[in-house]
Amino acid sequence: MSIDLSVVAVFLLVLARTSAWVMTAPLFSSKGIAGTARLAMAIGLSLFLAPLATKAAPPSDPIAFAGVALGQVLIGLGLGWITGLFFSVFEMAGSMIDASSGMAIASQLDPVSGNQNAVYARFTNVLFMTLLVVTNAHLTLVAGFVRSFSAVPADQFPVLSAGSAGMAGRAVAELMVAALEIAAPVLGALFLTEVALALAARFAPQANVFAVGLPLKMLVSLLAMGTALVLLPARVPGLVDNGVQLGRHLFG
């Protein structure tokens, strides 16, 4: 049985991009997923994506082929990093709440991101992963990655499109605004609590405000966070669309 080397070359190029994307994309790059499982996902996804790249003409020269394969890795890393950048707003919002509520003093290892995070940052991170699956937003991520093979074929080296720097700047600005919007209800409640404690310390200096301040802010943050949970699922589709659209226009 003869094996068409061009088909194998196309599959390897697709696998290079897919493996890099799986290692950096949200949910798939979770530290809770073993490296073997991520490799299996990359190979399985590449088997389905390889027929979409049948029109690709990989170079026969080994050095040129290695250069194109490196380009596919860069595309996968770029797409995964861009989508992960948008989805880190939940963790950033949780960090803001931790700093305002006093929970930041209890930092532990986050099993999802592998970073040292406090209570609300870990909670919002896990909550985002749950919403990502429940709302089927992970399918949108996969669909966006599949469309990348139409935008940049598997046999081409990536070239940044015009205005990529401007798009990256706008993405960072949107990231900060989205994180602030998510944390705004809890931060507002904590701000009012701080004002009430300041007034109590001003008009009743003999009261030990500092002794009750931290437990009170923790209680207020729990109540406010529980109330704001109903608002979070609506944020996921917009973040997914922004991440996919930015990744689509990043390379040209």
WOVENFEN-V428085 format. One record per residue. PSI is psi in whole degrees, -180 to 180 (NA if undefined). OMEGA is omega in whole degrees, -180 to 180 (* if undefined). D_LAST is the distance of its C-alpha to the last C-alpha in Angstrom with 1 decimal. Layout:
PSI_OMEGA_D_LAST, PSI_OMEGA_D_LAST
This chain:
125_-179_39.3, 147_180_36.4, 126_178_33.0, 114_-178_30.0, -29_179_28.1, -36_178_24.9, -41_178_25.0, -40_-180_25.8, -42_178_22.9, -42_179_20.4, -40_180_22.2, -38_177_22.0, -42_177_18.3, -40_180_18.0, -36_179_20.7, -46_179_19.0, -42_-177_16.0, -42_-180_18.6, -44_179_21.1, -38_180_19.0, -42_180_17.9, -33_-179_21.6, -16_-176_22.8, -17_-176_20.9, 149_178_20.4, 152_-179_23.3, -53_-179_26.4, -29_-179_25.4, 13_-179_25.6, 141_180_28.9, -18_178_31.5, -11_178_33.9, 127_-178_32.2, 153_180_33.3, -35_178_31.0, -39_179_32.4, -40_178_31.6, -39_177_27.9, -40_178_27.8, -40_177_29.5, -40_-180_27.0, -44_180_24.1, -45_180_26.0, -42_179_27.0, -35_179_23.5, -34_178_22.2, -35_178_25.1, -28_-177_24.0, -23_-178_20.3, -41_178_21.0, -24_178_22.1, -18_-178_18.8, 26_-178_17.3, -23_180_20.2, -7_179_18.3, 144_180_16.6, 86_-179_18.5, 144_-180_18.8, 148_180_20.4, -22_179_24.1, 129_-177_24.5, -38_-179_25.0, -43_178_23.4, -38_178_20.2, -41_178_20.2, -37_178_20.7, -42_178_17.8, -40_178_15.5, -39_176_17.3, -38_177_16.8, -39_178_13.0, -37_177_13.6, -42_179_15.9, -39_178_13.5, -47_180_11.1, -43_179_14.3, -41_-180_15.7, -46_180_12.9, -43_179_12.9, -40_-179_16.7, -40_-180_17.2, -47_179_15.3, -39_177_17.5, -30_179_20.5, -43_-180_20.1, -36_-175_20.7, -9_176_23.5, -2_-180_25.3, -31_179_26.6, -45_178_29.5, -39_178_30.6, -41_178_30.3, -41_177_32.4, -37_178_34.9, -37_176_35.2, -43_-180_36.0, -39_178_38.7, -43_-178_40.0, -34_-178_40.4, -30_-176_42.2, -10_-178_44.4, 2_180_45.6, -12_-177_44.1, -17_-180_42.0, -12_-178_45.1, 67_180_44.8, 135_178_41.6, 173_-179_41.2, 127_176_38.7, 117_-177_36.1, -17_-179_35.9, -51_-177_32.5, -20_-178_30.6, 10_180_33.0, 166_175_33.5, 110_-179_36.7, 157_177_36.8, -168_-168_39.6, -55_-174_40.8, -31_177_38.6, -41_177_35.3, -40_-179_36.2, -47_-179_37.3, -31_177_34.2, -48_178_32.0, -38_179_34.0, -41_179_34.1, -44_179_30.4, -39_179_30.2, -46_179_32.9, -33_180_31.4, -38_-179_28.1, -42_-176_30.0, -39_-179_32.6, 4_-179_30.1, 24_178_28.0, -24_178_25.0, -27_176_24.3, -33_175_23.7, -38_176_21.0, -47_-180_19.3, -42_180_19.7, -40_177_18.5, -39_178_15.2, -38_178_14.8, -40_-179_15.8, -16_179_13.1, -25_179_10.4, -21_174_11.8, -36_180_11.0, -44_180_7.3, 104_-180_7.2, 161_-174_10.7, -13_-178_13.2, 14_-178_13.8, 147_176_10.6, 136_-175_10.2, 144_176_7.3, 127_180_5.8, 135_-180_5.7, 165_179_4.4, 136_-180_7.8, 15_180_10.4, -38_179_9.6, -41_178_13.2, -40_178_14.6, -39_178_13.1, -39_177_14.6, -43_178_17.8, -34_179_18.1, -42_179_17.7, -41_178_20.5, -44_178_22.6, -34_179_22.3, -47_-180_23.2, -42_-179_26.4, -44_-179_27.3, -41_178_27.0, -40_179_29.1, -37_178_31.6, -39_180_31.8, -41_-177_32.5, -7_-173_35.1, -46_-179_36.6, -43_-179_39.5, -41_179_40.8, -37_177_40.3, -43_178_42.2, -39_179_45.0, -35_178_45.3, -43_178_45.4, -35_177_48.3, -42_177_49.9, -41_178_49.7, -43_179_51.2, -41_179_54.0, -37_179_54.7, -41_178_54.8, -39_178_57.3, -41_178_59.4, -29_180_59.5, -45_-174_60.5, -15_177_63.3, 72_-177_64.5, -26_-178_64.2, -17_179_66.5, 140_-180_64.1, 81_-176_62.0, -35_-177_58.6, -28_-179_56.7, -32_-179_58.3, -9_-176_57.1, -49_-177_53.8, -48_177_51.7, -36_-180_53.0, -42_179_52.7, -35_176_49.1, -42_179_48.3, -44_179_50.1, -41_-180_48.4, -38_178_44.9, -45_180_45.8, -43_-179_47.0, -39_180_44.1, -40_177_41.5, -36_178_43.4, -36_-176_43.3, -8_-178_39.6, -30_-178_38.5, -17_-178_38.6, -18_-173_35.7, -39_-178_33.3, -30_-179_32.3, -17_-178_30.9, -24_-173_28.3, -50_-178_26.6, -39_179_24.8, -40_178_23.3, -40_179_22.1, -46_-180_20.6, -42_179_18.8, -43_179_17.5, -42_-180_16.3, -43_-179_14.6, -41_178_12.9, -43_177_11.7, -34_-180_10.4, -37_-177_8.6, 1_-178_6.8, -42_-179_6.7, 144_179_3.7, NA_*_0.0
